[in-house]
Structure formats: structure tokens, C-alpha cells
Amino acid sequence: MARIIVDVMPKPEILDPQGKAVHGALPRLGFDGVTDVRQGKRFELQVEDADDHTLAEVERIAGTLLSNPVIEDFTVRVEDAS
Amino acid sequence: MARIIVDVMPKPEILDPQGKAVHGALPRLGFDGVTDVRQGKRFELQVEDADDHTLAEVERIAGTLLSNPVIEDFTVRVEDAS
């Protein structure tokens, strides 16, 4: 068994209202020192074996089902066995 | 400038309807080989300097504003400069 992580984040040029809302709330809650916040999604996919075939399949899943490639970027990586 | 990543995932004992929905959709779309999916959130916080004070502050932000500690776990890490 292996775990593959897919991170999906809004593209840098895309407005991110969720991140902006978090960023705007921080000073009101007494936190300063954070200059920007972006919010995205994280998926953990459990697979039998993280071989090349499975990774290629997960890349296709990430680009079609897990992200909207018009407004989001994604990264796929195998989690370190730790 | 440094970037701190906060990953927020549903606790293992908590049902994850979003992850289950993704998992259920995979076979219909022709993907097999994925045995489980969990969906969570990923936050990227831009800070001036990732020193101990800032990291402690981000830990407090993560535990109060970014996650619901009743149903979610979070991890905080400084992103590798790459």
C-alpha cells in the first residue's frame, strides 16, 4: 500500500476569495505577520502500488476529476513512507 | 519571505463524504486501482520570516481559524526553498 498526495491550488493569477477571507480575518483575531494566504485542496489517494502506471492514472484523475485546469494547478507526489 | 504550508485533513475516524464521493466516481470514469480517497484542505501562508515566533503563531491560527480540531487534524511545515 502506498499513499499519493494530490495538492490542488488556485493558479497565481486567479483571485482566491477563500484565502482572502482568511487573510482578512487574521488581524481581527490578533495575528499579524502573515502577508498572504492561498487556500486549496489536498487529496490523499490510497493505492496498492505507486508504480508508473498508477502514477500516470492519478495524474489523469487529478487533471480531470480533482481539479479544474482552467483555474487550478495540481501537483502529484508519492508520500514518503514515514 | 517564506511560505508555510498548513494541511488540514479529516481525522481517520471521521466520515469523509467528499472523499467518498470522489472514490465512488473513479470506477465510473474508468479508473481503478485507487482503494481510498480522503479530501482535506491546504493553506499556503506567506510570512516575512519563518522564525519560532511566527511558527507558533501559525500553529495557533491553524488550530483555531483553519481547522475544526473536533473533526480535523492539521500539520504545519515550512516549505522547502525550491
Backbone of each chain as nested JSON, in Angstrom:
{
  "chains": [
    {"id": "A", "residues": [
      {"number": 1, "name": "MET", "atoms": {"N": [0.847, -1.199, 0.0], "CA": [0.0, 0.0, 0.0], "C": [0.879, 1.244, 0.0]}},
      {"number": 2, "name": "ALA", "atoms": {"N": [0.47, 2.221, -0.761], "CA": [1.187, 3.492, -0.806], "C": [0.159, 4.61, -0.83]}},
      {"number": 3, "name": "ARG", "atoms": {"N": [0.606, 5.795, -0.479], "CA": [-0.305, 6.93, -0.456], "C": [0.218, 7.998, -1.412]}},
      {"number": 4, "name": "ILE", "atoms": {"N": [-0.664, 8.455, -2.288], "CA": [-0.31, 9.5, -3.241], "C": [-1.046, 10.771, -2.842]}},
      {"number": 5, "name": "ILE", "atoms": {"N": [-0.314, 11.878, -2.786], "CA": [-0.881, 13.163, -2.395], "C": [-1.09, 14.006, -3.647]}},
      {"number": 6, "name": "VAL", "atoms": {"N": [-2.295, 14.533, -3.795], "CA": [-2.579, 15.484, -4.871], "C": [-2.935, 16.817, -4.215]}},
      {"number": 7, "name": "ASP", "atoms": {"N": [-2.119, 17.834, -4.467], "CA": [-2.401, 19.184, -3.981], "C": [-2.976, 19.993, -5.129]}},
      {"number": 8, "name": "VAL", "atoms": {"N": [-4.091, 20.647, -4.888], "CA": [-4.754, 21.471, -5.904], "C": [-4.832, 22.893, -5.356]}},
      {"number": 9, "name": "MET", "atoms": {"N": [-4.223, 23.834, -6.076], "CA": [-4.215, 25.232, -5.622], "C": [-4.705, 26.131, -6.737]}},
      {"number": 10, "name": "PRO", "atoms": {"N": [-5.377, 27.239, -6.394], "CA": [-5.763, 28.205, -7.426], "C": [-4.513, 28.747, -8.121]}},
      {"number": 11, "name": "LYS", "atoms": {"N": [-4.597, 28.94, -9.428], "CA": [-3.461, 29.496, -10.167], "C": [-3.11, 30.87, -9.6]}},
      {"number": 12, "name": "PRO", "atoms": {"N": [-1.842, 31.259, -9.665], "CA": [-1.428, 32.535, -9.048], "C": [-2.216, 33.74, -9.557]}},
      {"number": 13, "name": "GLU", "atoms": {"N": [-2.616, 33.73, -10.83], "CA": [-3.299, 34.896, -11.384], "C": [-4.8, 34.887, -11.096]}},
      {"number": 14, "name": "ILE", "atoms": {"N": [-5.282, 33.823, -10.442], "CA": [-6.713, 33.698, -10.158], "C": [-6.998, 34.258, -8.767]}},
      {"number": 15, "name": "LEU", "atoms": {"N": [-8.048, 35.055, -8.634], "CA": [-8.477, 35.524, -7.321], "C": [-8.845, 34.328, -6.444]}},
      {"number": 16, "name": "ASP", "atoms": {"N": [-8.596, 34.44, -5.169], "CA": [-8.839, 33.336, -4.242], "C": [-9.631, 33.888, -3.058]}},
      {"number": 17, "name": "PRO", "atoms": {"N": [-10.97, 33.967, -3.212], "CA": [-11.772, 34.614, -2.16], "C": [-11.675, 33.918, -0.809]}},
      {"number": 18, "name": "GLN", "atoms": {"N": [-11.521, 32.578, -0.798], "CA": [-11.4, 31.89, 0.485], "C": [-10.121, 32.304, 1.206]}},
      {"number": 19, "name": "GLY", "atoms": {"N": [-9.016, 32.314, 0.436], "CA": [-7.75, 32.736, 1.025], "C": [-7.802, 34.173, 1.5]}},
      {"number": 20, "name": "LYS", "atoms": {"N": [-8.425, 35.035, 0.677], "CA": [-8.543, 36.45, 1.059], "C": [-9.353, 36.603, 2.348]}},
      {"number": 21, "name": "ALA", "atoms": {"N": [-10.409, 35.797, 2.486], "CA": [-11.238, 35.876, 3.696], "C": [-10.428, 35.484, 4.925]}},
      {"number": 22, "name": "VAL", "atoms": {"N": [-9.646, 34.413, 4.794], "CA": [-8.798, 34.001, 5.923], "C": [-7.797, 35.101, 6.242]}},
      {"number": 23, "name": "HIS", "atoms": {"N": [-7.149, 35.634, 5.197], "CA": [-6.151, 36.672, 5.397], "C": [-6.761, 37.89, 6.088]}},
      {"number": 24, "name": "GLY", "atoms": {"N": [-7.978, 38.257, 5.656], "CA": [-8.629, 39.409, 6.251], "C": [-9.03, 39.193, 7.699]}},
      {"number": 25, "name": "ALA", "atoms": {"N": [-9.281, 37.943, 8.071], "CA": [-9.718, 37.655, 9.435], "C": [-8.556, 37.67, 10.43]}},
      {"number": 26, "name": "LEU", "atoms": {"N": [-7.348, 37.432, 9.95], "CA": [-6.211, 37.263, 10.875], "C": [-5.97, 38.481, 11.765]}},
      {"number": 27, "name": "PRO", "atoms": {"N": [-5.879, 39.715, 11.213], "CA": [-5.617, 40.849, 12.097], "C": [-6.714, 41.044, 13.144]}},
      {"number": 28, "name": "ARG", "atoms": {"N": [-7.962, 40.809, 12.74], "CA": [-9.056, 40.938, 13.703], "C": [-8.914, 39.962, 14.858]}},
      {"number": 29, "name": "LEU", "atoms": {"N": [-8.276, 38.82, 14.601], "CA": [-8.105, 37.82, 15.643], "C": [-6.779, 37.982, 16.373]}},
      {"number": 30, "name": "GLY", "atoms": {"N": [-6.061, 39.055, 16.062], "CA": [-4.84, 39.33, 16.806], "C": [-3.576, 38.742, 16.21]}},
      {"number": 31, "name": "PHE", "atoms": {"N": [-3.679, 38.201, 14.981], "CA": [-2.496, 37.631, 14.355], "C": [-1.962, 38.601, 13.313]}},
      {"number": 32, "name": "ASP", "atoms": {"N": [-0.696, 38.953, 13.396], "CA": [-0.113, 39.695, 12.295], "C": [1.087, 38.902, 11.77]}},
      {"number": 33, "name": "GLY", "atoms": {"N": [1.759, 39.446, 10.803], "CA": [2.949, 38.762, 10.298], "C": [2.685, 37.841, 9.135]}},
      {"number": 34, "name": "VAL", "atoms": {"N": [1.413, 37.59, 8.788], "CA": [1.094, 36.786, 7.609], "C": [0.737, 37.753, 6.492]}},
      {"number": 35, "name": "THR", "atoms": {"N": [1.489, 37.707, 5.385], "CA": [1.291, 38.692, 4.324], "C": [0.35, 38.214, 3.227]}},
      {"number": 36, "name": "ASP", "atoms": {"N": [0.143, 36.901, 3.1], "CA": [-0.818, 36.418, 2.112], "C": [-1.239, 35.006, 2.473]}},
      {"number": 37, "name": "VAL", "atoms": {"N": [-2.462, 34.65, 2.079], "CA": [-2.985, 33.303, 2.31], "C": [-3.624, 32.823, 1.018]}},
      {"number": 38, "name": "ARG", "atoms": {"N": [-3.302, 31.605, 0.612], "CA": [-3.996, 30.962, -0.508], "C": [-4.596, 29.672, 0.031]}},
      {"number": 39, "name": "GLN", "atoms": {"N": [-5.828, 29.367, -0.379], "CA": [-6.467, 28.134, 0.066], "C": [-6.715, 27.221, -1.108]}},
      {"number": 40, "name": "GLY", "atoms": {"N": [-6.374, 25.958, -0.937], "CA": [-6.619, 24.95, -1.955], "C": [-7.102, 23.662, -1.328]}},
      {"number": 41, "name": "LYS", "atoms": {"N": [-6.966, 22.582, -2.087], "CA": [-7.45, 21.284, -1.635], "C": [-6.302, 20.297, -1.6]}},
      {"number": 42, "name": "ARG", "atoms": {"N": [-6.427, 19.332, -0.708], "CA": [-5.439, 18.26, -0.604], "C": [-6.192, 16.933, -0.642]}},
      {"number": 43, "name": "PHE", "atoms": {"N": [-5.76, 16.05, -1.529], "CA": [-6.361, 14.721, -1.619], "C": [-5.306, 13.679, -1.269]}},
      {"number": 44, "name": "GLU", "atoms": {"N": [-5.709, 12.695, -0.482], "CA": [-4.844, 11.544, -0.192], "C": [-5.47, 10.33, -0.855]}},
      {"number": 45, "name": "LEU", "atoms": {"N": [-4.769, 9.752, -1.826], "CA": [-5.269, 8.574, -2.542], "C": [-4.466, 7.351, -2.11]}},
      {"number": 46, "name": "GLN", "atoms": {"N": [-5.178, 6.36, -1.61], "CA": [-4.541, 5.108, -1.204], "C": [-4.508, 4.183, -2.409]}},
      {"number": 47, "name": "VAL", "atoms": {"N": [-3.336, 3.666, -2.746], "CA": [-3.221, 2.759, -3.881], "C": [-2.447, 1.519, -3.459]}},
      {"number": 48, "name": "GLU", "atoms": {"N": [-2.621, 0.456, -4.256], "CA": [-1.912, -0.787, -3.941], "C": [-0.419, -0.609, -4.104]}},
      {"number": 49, "name": "ASP", "atoms": {"N": [-0.037, 0.043, -5.186], "CA": [1.373, 0.117, -5.536], "C": [1.585, 1.384, -6.368]}},
      {"number": 50, "name": "ALA", "atoms": {"N": [2.523, 2.235, -5.932], "CA": [2.733, 3.515, -6.623], "C": [3.695, 3.331, -7.788]}},
      {"number": 51, "name": "ASP", "atoms": {"N": [3.309, 2.476, -8.755], "CA": [4.171, 2.282, -9.916], "C": [3.855, 3.322, -10.986]}},
      {"number": 52, "name": "ASP", "atoms": {"N": [4.583, 3.264, -12.101], "CA": [4.432, 4.289, -13.136], "C": [3.028, 4.31, -13.704]}},
      {"number": 53, "name": "HIS", "atoms": {"N": [2.437, 3.112, -13.888], "CA": [1.079, 3.048, -14.438], "C": [0.097, 3.755, -13.507]}},
      {"number": 54, "name": "THR", "atoms": {"N": [0.194, 3.469, -12.203], "CA": [-0.724, 4.087, -11.243], "C": [-0.509, 5.585, -11.179]}},
      {"number": 55, "name": "LEU", "atoms": {"N": [0.751, 6.013, -11.199], "CA": [1.024, 7.454, -11.135], "C": [0.463, 8.171, -12.359]}},
      {"number": 56, "name": "ALA", "atoms": {"N": [0.58, 7.544, -13.525], "CA": [0.022, 8.157, -14.732], "C": [-1.498, 8.255, -14.612]}},
      {"number": 57, "name": "GLU", "atoms": {"N": [-2.113, 7.207, -14.029], "CA": [-3.565, 7.225, -13.833], "C": [-3.96, 8.339, -12.86]}},
      {"number": 58, "name": "VAL", "atoms": {"N": [-3.206, 8.479, -11.772], "CA": [-3.529, 9.515, -10.785], "C": [-3.343, 10.905, -11.398]}},
      {"number": 59, "name": "GLU", "atoms": {"N": [-2.348, 11.062, -12.272], "CA": [-2.187, 12.35, -12.979], "C": [-3.443, 12.668, -13.79]}},
      {"number": 60, "name": "ARG", "atoms": {"N": [-3.982, 11.645, -14.457], "CA": [-5.204, 11.879, -15.247], "C": [-6.386, 12.189, -14.333]}},
      {"number": 61, "name": "ILE", "atoms": {"N": [-6.499, 11.46, -13.211], "CA": [-7.57, 11.731, -12.238], "C": [-7.458, 13.168, -11.736]}},
      {"number": 62, "name": "ALA", "atoms": {"N": [-6.223, 13.586, -11.39], "CA": [-6.022, 14.922, -10.825], "C": [-6.41, 15.998, -11.832]}},
      {"number": 63, "name": "GLY", "atoms": {"N": [-6.105, 15.77, -13.108], "CA": [-6.373, 16.779, -14.121], "C": [-7.811, 16.83, -14.59]}},
      {"number": 64, "name": "THR", "atoms": {"N": [-8.595, 15.789, -14.293], "CA": [-9.971, 15.753, -14.78], "C": [-10.987, 15.861, -13.651]}},
      {"number": 65, "name": "LEU", "atoms": {"N": [-10.805, 15.038, -12.603], "CA": [-11.825, 14.947, -11.556], "C": [-11.5, 15.842, -10.36]}},
      {"number": 66, "name": "LEU", "atoms": {"N": [-10.223, 15.968, -10.007], "CA": [-9.875, 16.645, -8.749], "C": [-9.61, 18.133, -8.921]}},
      {"number": 67, "name": "SER", "atoms": {"N": [-9.307, 18.56, -10.134], "CA": [-9.003, 19.979, -10.331], "C": [-9.714, 20.492, -11.571]}},
      {"number": 68, "name": "ASN", "atoms": {"N": [-9.849, 21.797, -11.613], "CA": [-10.334, 22.486, -12.807], "C": [-9.128, 23.162, -13.448]}},
      {"number": 69, "name": "PRO", "atoms": {"N": [-8.6, 22.589, -14.531], "CA": [-7.323, 23.092, -15.06], "C": [-7.386, 24.515, -15.596]}},
      {"number": 70, "name": "VAL", "atoms": {"N": [-8.58, 25.062, -15.745], "CA": [-8.694, 26.461, -16.176], "C": [-8.242, 27.404, -15.061]}},
      {"number": 71, "name": "ILE", "atoms": {"N": [-8.549, 27.047, -13.827], "CA": [-8.278, 27.972, -12.721], "C": [-7.373, 27.385, -11.646]}},
      {"number": 72, "name": "GLU", "atoms": {"N": [-7.002, 26.097, -11.764], "CA": [-6.228, 25.465, -10.69], "C": [-5.019, 24.72, -11.249]}},
      {"number": 73, "name": "ASP", "atoms": {"N": [-3.962, 24.714, -10.457], "CA": [-2.789, 23.882, -10.719], "C": [-2.799, 22.714, -9.74]}},
      {"number": 74, "name": "PHE", "atoms": {"N": [-2.221, 21.601, -10.157], "CA": [-2.118, 20.49, -9.207], "C": [-0.717, 19.888, -9.249]}},
      {"number": 75, "name": "THR", "atoms": {"N": [-0.347, 19.279, -8.128], "CA": [0.893, 18.517, -8.054], "C": [0.559, 17.127, -7.522]}},
      {"number": 76, "name": "VAL", "atoms": {"N": [1.264, 16.131, -8.032], "CA": [1.085, 14.736, -7.607], "C": [2.41, 14.25, -7.056]}},
      {"number": 77, "name": "ARG", "atoms": {"N": [2.379, 13.657, -5.861], "CA": [3.618, 13.095, -5.327], "C": [3.294, 11.885, -4.46]}},
      {"number": 78, "name": "VAL", "atoms": {"N": [4.24, 10.969, -4.387], "CA": [4.098, 9.812, -3.512], "C": [4.577, 10.225, -2.125]}},
      {"number": 79, "name": "GLU", "atoms": {"N": [3.767, 9.942, -1.118], "CA": [4.143, 10.333, 0.244], "C": [5.286, 9.452, 0.72]}},
      {"number": 80, "name": "ASP", "atoms": {"N": [6.252, 10.093, 1.379], "CA": [7.356, 9.341, 1.97], "C": [6.799, 8.347, 2.976]}},
      {"number": 81, "name": "ALA", "atoms": {"N": [7.323, 7.157, 2.945], "CA": [6.93, 6.157, 3.949], "C": [7.53, 6.559, 5.285]}},
      {"number": 82, "name": "SER", "atoms": {"N": [6.737, 7.273, 6.09], "CA": [7.258, 7.736, 7.377], "C": [6.17, 7.582, 8.429]}}
    ]},
    {"id": "B", "residues": [
      {"number": 1, "name": "MET", "atoms": {"N": [11.188, 36.39, 2.748], "CA": [9.845, 35.801, 2.611], "C": [9.955, 34.28, 2.675]}},
      {"number": 2, "name": "ALA", "atoms": {"N": [9.019, 33.695, 3.358], "CA": [8.964, 32.23, 3.442], "C": [7.505, 31.809, 3.316]}},
      {"number": 3, "name": "ARG", "atoms": {"N": [7.32, 30.558, 2.962], "CA": [5.961, 30.051, 2.799], "C": [5.751, 28.898, 3.778]}},
      {"number": 4, "name": "ILE", "atoms": {"N": [4.668, 28.993, 4.525], "CA": [4.326, 27.945, 5.48], "C": [3.085, 27.224, 4.965]}},
      {"number": 5, "name": "ILE", "atoms": {"N": [3.146, 25.899, 4.96], "CA": [2.038, 25.084, 4.468], "C": [1.284, 24.509, 5.66]}},
      {"number": 6, "name": "VAL", "atoms": {"N": [-0.024, 24.682, 5.654], "CA": [-0.883, 24.048, 6.657], "C": [-1.801, 23.076, 5.929]}},
      {"number": 7, "name": "ASP", "atoms": {"N": [-1.663, 21.788, 6.251], "CA": [-2.553, 20.768, 5.689], "C": [-3.591, 20.407, 6.736]}},
      {"number": 8, "name": "VAL", "atoms": {"N": [-4.85, 20.414, 6.345], "CA": [-5.946, 20.088, 7.247], "C": [-6.686, 18.893, 6.657]}},
      {"number": 9, "name": "MET", "atoms": {"N": [-6.735, 17.785, 7.402], "CA": [-7.407, 16.575, 6.911], "C": [-8.424, 16.097, 7.941]}},
      {"number": 10, "name": "PRO", "atoms": {"N": [-9.527, 15.495, 7.467], "CA": [-10.463, 14.9, 8.422], "C": [-9.766, 13.812, 9.238]}},
      {"number": 11, "name": "LYS", "atoms": {"N": [-10.084, 13.74, 10.524], "CA": [-9.492, 12.692, 11.364], "C": [-9.848, 11.322, 10.803]}},
      {"number": 12, "name": "PRO", "atoms": {"N": [-8.973, 10.328, 11.0], "CA": [-9.22, 8.997, 10.398], "C": [-10.568, 8.393, 10.781]}},
      {"number": 13, "name": "GLU", "atoms": {"N": [-11.048, 8.659, 11.997], "CA": [-12.308, 8.033, 12.438], "C": [-13.54, 8.801, 11.987]}},
      {"number": 14, "name": "ILE", "atoms": {"N": [-13.304, 9.936, 11.305], "CA": [-14.418, 10.771, 10.856], "C": [-14.793, 10.406, 9.42]}},
      {"number": 15, "name": "LEU", "atoms": {"N": [-16.082, 10.267, 9.151], "CA": [-16.544, 10.041, 7.781], "C": [-16.136, 11.228, 6.91]}},
      {"number": 16, "name": "ASP", "atoms": {"N": [-15.838, 10.95, 5.659], "CA": [-15.372, 11.994, 4.75], "C": [-16.203, 11.898, 3.476]}},
      {"number": 17, "name": "PRO", "atoms": {"N": [-17.392, 12.515, 3.468], "CA": [-18.287, 12.353, 2.305], "C": [-17.69, 12.863, 1.009]}},
      {"number": 18, "name": "GLN", "atoms": {"N": [-16.87, 13.93, 1.055], "CA": [-16.255, 14.419, -0.192], "C": [-15.304, 13.369, -0.753]}},
      {"number": 19, "name": "GLY", "atoms": {"N": [-14.463, 12.819, 0.118], "CA": [-13.53, 11.783, -0.336], "C": [-14.267, 10.559, -0.851]}},
      {"number": 20, "name": "LYS", "atoms": {"N": [-15.333, 10.172, -0.141], "CA": [-16.12, 9.006, -0.577], "C": [-16.747, 9.26, -1.95]}},
      {"number": 21, "name": "ALA", "atoms": {"N": [-17.207, 10.486, -2.189], "CA": [-17.817, 10.813, -3.48], "C": [-16.791, 10.692, -4.604]}},
      {"number": 22, "name": "VAL", "atoms": {"N": [-15.581, 11.207, -4.355], "CA": [-14.522, 11.088, -5.364], "C": [-14.203, 9.618, -5.607]}},
      {"number": 23, "name": "HIS", "atoms": {"N": [-14.06, 8.864, -4.505], "CA": [-13.715, 7.444, -4.623], "C": [-14.791, 6.695, -5.412]}},
      {"number": 24, "name": "GLY", "atoms": {"N": [-16.068, 7.032, -5.143], "CA": [-17.159, 6.363, -5.842], "C": [-17.215, 6.701, -7.314]}},
      {"number": 25, "name": "ALA", "atoms": {"N": [-16.729, 7.899, -7.672], "CA": [-16.794, 8.318, -9.071], "C": [-15.702, 7.682, -9.918]}},
      {"number": 26, "name": "LEU", "atoms": {"N": [-14.599, 7.262, -9.305], "CA": [-13.44, 6.797, -10.085], "C": [-13.773, 5.604, -10.988]}},
      {"number": 27, "name": "PRO", "atoms": {"N": [-14.4, 4.524, -10.458], "CA": [-14.667, 3.385, -11.354], "C": [-15.581, 3.764, -12.515]}},
      {"number": 28, "name": "ARG", "atoms": {"N": [-16.564, 4.635, -12.264], "CA": [-17.462, 5.06, -13.351], "C": [-16.696, 5.78, -14.443]}},
      {"number": 29, "name": "LEU", "atoms": {"N": [-15.592, 6.438, -14.082], "CA": [-14.798, 7.17, -15.064], "C": [-13.674, 6.315, -15.64]}},
      {"number": 30, "name": "GLY", "atoms": {"N": [-13.65, 5.043, -15.282], "CA": [-12.685, 4.138, -15.874], "C": [-11.377, 4.02, -15.125]}},
      {"number": 31, "name": "PHE", "atoms": {"N": [-11.319, 4.576, -13.92], "CA": [-10.084, 4.462, -13.14], "C": [-10.262, 3.396, -12.065]}},
      {"number": 32, "name": "ASP", "atoms": {"N": [-9.355, 2.437, -12.009], "CA": [-9.37, 1.521, -10.872], "C": [-8.002, 1.604, -10.189]}},
      {"number": 33, "name": "GLY", "atoms": {"N": [-7.827, 0.82, -9.171], "CA": [-6.526, 0.796, -8.505], "C": [-6.398, 1.775, -7.358]}},
      {"number": 34, "name": "VAL", "atoms": {"N": [-7.388, 2.647, -7.163], "CA": [-7.366, 3.527, -6.0], "C": [-8.312, 2.932, -4.958]}},
      {"number": 35, "name": "THR", "atoms": {"N": [-7.775, 2.625, -3.771], "CA": [-8.577, 1.907, -2.772], "C": [-9.245, 2.848, -1.774]}},
      {"number": 36, "name": "ASP", "atoms": {"N": [-8.755, 4.064, -1.627], "CA": [-9.432, 5.008, -0.738], "C": [-9.015, 6.43, -1.09]}},
      {"number": 37, "name": "VAL", "atoms": {"N": [-9.914, 7.369, -0.844], "CA": [-9.635, 8.782, -1.088], "C": [-10.073, 9.567, 0.144]}},
      {"number": 38, "name": "ARG", "atoms": {"N": [-9.222, 10.472, 0.611], "CA": [-9.597, 11.421, 1.659], "C": [-9.38, 12.817, 1.105]}},
      {"number": 39, "name": "GLN", "atoms": {"N": [-10.318, 13.711, 1.383], "CA": [-10.175, 15.082, 0.9], "C": [-10.041, 16.031, 2.075]}},
      {"number": 40, "name": "GLY", "atoms": {"N": [-9.071, 16.919, 1.984], "CA": [-8.886, 17.936, 3.008], "C": [-8.553, 19.27, 2.372]}},
      {"number": 41, "name": "LYS", "atoms": {"N": [-7.974, 20.147, 3.17], "CA": [-7.665, 21.499, 2.707], "C": [-6.165, 21.748, 2.831]}},
      {"number": 42, "name": "ARG", "atoms": {"N": [-5.678, 22.615, 1.967], "CA": [-4.275, 23.019, 2.004], "C": [-4.232, 24.539, 1.998]}},
      {"number": 43, "name": "PHE", "atoms": {"N": [-3.518, 25.111, 2.952], "CA": [-3.337, 26.553, 3.028], "C": [-1.863, 26.884, 2.828]}},
      {"number": 44, "name": "GLU", "atoms": {"N": [-1.604, 27.918, 2.032], "CA": [-0.245, 28.444, 1.881], "C": [-0.224, 29.828, 2.509]}},
      {"number": 45, "name": "LEU", "atoms": {"N": [0.565, 29.989, 3.566], "CA": [0.665, 31.272, 4.264], "C": [2.028, 31.888, 3.963]}},
      {"number": 46, "name": "GLN", "atoms": {"N": [1.996, 33.088, 3.404], "CA": [3.228, 33.814, 3.117], "C": [3.596, 34.63, 4.355]}},
      {"number": 47, "name": "VAL", "atoms": {"N": [4.826, 34.475, 4.833], "CA": [5.256, 35.231, 6.019], "C": [6.604, 35.871, 5.722]}},
      {"number": 48, "name": "GLU", "atoms": {"N": [6.909, 36.916, 6.513], "CA": [8.184, 37.61, 6.329], "C": [9.352, 36.679, 6.657]}},
      {"number": 49, "name": "ASP", "atoms": {"N": [9.217, 35.96, 7.759], "CA": [10.34, 35.164, 8.252], "C": [9.765, 33.997, 9.051]}},
      {"number": 50, "name": "ALA", "atoms": {"N": [10.153, 32.771, 8.714], "CA": [9.599, 31.594, 9.383], "C": [10.385, 31.288, 10.652]}},
      {"number": 51, "name": "ASP", "atoms": {"N": [10.39, 32.238, 11.58], "CA": [11.096, 32.005, 12.849], "C": [10.163, 31.309, 13.842]}},
      {"number": 52, "name": "ASP", "atoms": {"N": [10.692, 31.038, 15.033], "CA": [9.921, 30.268, 16.015], "C": [8.644, 31.001, 16.419]}},
      {"number": 53, "name": "HIS", "atoms": {"N": [8.749, 32.335, 16.565], "CA": [7.558, 33.101, 16.957], "C": [6.458, 32.971, 15.905]}},
      {"number": 54, "name": "THR", "atoms": {"N": [6.841, 33.131, 14.635], "CA": [5.856, 33.045, 13.554], "C": [5.266, 31.644, 13.468]}},
      {"number": 55, "name": "LEU", "atoms": {"N": [6.117, 30.621, 13.614], "CA": [5.602, 29.255, 13.534], "C": [4.619, 28.974, 14.666]}},
      {"number": 56, "name": "ALA", "atoms": {"N": [4.908, 29.491, 15.859], "CA": [3.978, 29.295, 16.973], "C": [2.658, 29.989, 16.682]}},
      {"number": 57, "name": "GLU", "atoms": {"N": [2.74, 31.191, 16.06], "CA": [1.523, 31.903, 15.707], "C": [0.721, 31.132, 14.652]}},
      {"number": 58, "name": "VAL", "atoms": {"N": [1.423, 30.586, 13.654], "CA": [0.719, 29.835, 12.615], "C": [0.094, 28.567, 13.205]}},
      {"number": 59, "name": "GLU", "atoms": {"N": [0.749, 27.951, 14.175], "CA": [0.139, 26.787, 14.854], "C": [-1.185, 27.188, 15.504]}},
      {"number": 60, "name": "ARG", "atoms": {"N": [-1.208, 28.371, 16.123], "CA": [-2.447, 28.828, 16.769], "C": [-3.51, 29.147, 15.715]}},
      {"number": 61, "name": "ILE", "atoms": {"N": [-3.083, 29.792, 14.607], "CA": [-4.019, 30.076, 13.518], "C": [-4.612, 28.776, 12.98]}},
      {"number": 62, "name": "ALA", "atoms": {"N": [-3.741, 27.781, 12.772], "CA": [-4.199, 26.514, 12.196], "C": [-5.201, 25.824, 13.118]}},
      {"number": 63, "name": "GLY", "atoms": {"N": [-4.975, 25.908, 14.419], "CA": [-5.846, 25.215, 15.365], "C": [-7.137, 25.94, 15.667]}},
      {"number": 64, "name": "THR", "atoms": {"N": [-7.225, 27.214, 15.302], "CA": [-8.428, 27.97, 15.638], "C": [-9.211, 28.381, 14.399]}},
      {"number": 65, "name": "LEU", "atoms": {"N": [-8.513, 28.937, 13.4], "CA": [-9.208, 29.502, 12.242], "C": [-9.27, 28.536, 11.069]}},
      {"number": 66, "name": "LEU", "atoms": {"N": [-8.209, 27.753, 10.858], "CA": [-8.118, 26.949, 9.635], "C": [-8.687, 25.548, 9.792]}},
      {"number": 67, "name": "SER", "atoms": {"N": [-8.795, 25.055, 11.008], "CA": [-9.294, 23.694, 11.205], "C": [-10.308, 23.67, 12.329]}},
      {"number": 68, "name": "ASN", "atoms": {"N": [-11.112, 22.635, 12.323], "CA": [-12.005, 22.331, 13.436], "C": [-11.387, 21.146, 14.177]}},
      {"number": 69, "name": "PRO", "atoms": {"N": [-10.764, 21.384, 15.327], "CA": [-9.999, 20.309, 15.977], "C": [-10.86, 19.15, 16.47]}},
      {"number": 70, "name": "VAL", "atoms": {"N": [-12.179, 19.31, 16.459], "CA": [-13.049, 18.189, 16.839], "C": [-13.027, 17.11, 15.752]}},
      {"number": 71, "name": "ILE", "atoms": {"N": [-12.965, 17.529, 14.499], "CA": [-13.093, 16.562, 13.404], "C": [-11.895, 16.557, 12.47]}},
      {"number": 72, "name": "GLU", "atoms": {"N": [-10.925, 17.47, 12.659], "CA": [-9.814, 17.575, 11.705], "C": [-8.465, 17.589, 12.42]}},
      {"number": 73, "name": "ASP", "atoms": {"N": [-7.48, 17.041, 11.761], "CA": [-6.083, 17.154, 12.179], "C": [-5.38, 18.124, 11.248]}},
      {"number": 74, "name": "PHE", "atoms": {"N": [-4.348, 18.792, 11.757], "CA": [-3.585, 19.657, 10.866], "C": [-2.092, 19.445, 11.084]}},
      {"number": 75, "name": "THR", "atoms": {"N": [-1.334, 19.751, 10.031], "CA": [0.122, 19.76, 10.136], "C": [0.62, 21.101, 9.607]}},
      {"number": 76, "name": "VAL", "atoms": {"N": [1.679, 21.597, 10.221], "CA": [2.296, 22.868, 9.821], "C": [3.733, 22.575, 9.437]}},
      {"number": 77, "name": "ARG", "atoms": {"N": [4.154, 23.076, 8.278], "CA": [5.559, 22.892, 7.897], "C": [6.016, 24.065, 7.036]}},
      {"number": 78, "name": "VAL", "atoms": {"N": [7.288, 24.349, 7.105], "CA": [7.87, 25.384, 6.257], "C": [8.232, 24.734, 4.928]}},
      {"number": 79, "name": "GLU", "atoms": {"N": [7.802, 25.365, 3.842], "CA": [8.074, 24.795, 2.521], "C": [9.551, 24.926, 2.191]}},
      {"number": 80, "name": "ASP", "atoms": {"N": [10.108, 23.858, 1.643], "CA": [11.495, 23.902, 1.193], "C": [11.655, 24.997, 0.153]}},
      {"number": 81, "name": "ALA", "atoms": {"N": [12.726, 25.729, 0.244], "CA": [13.023, 26.747, -0.766], "C": [13.47, 26.045, -2.035]}},
      {"number": 82, "name": "SER", "atoms": {"N": [12.516, 25.813, -2.944], "CA": [12.864, 25.114, -4.181], "C": [12.119, 25.73, -5.347]}}
    ]}
  ]
}
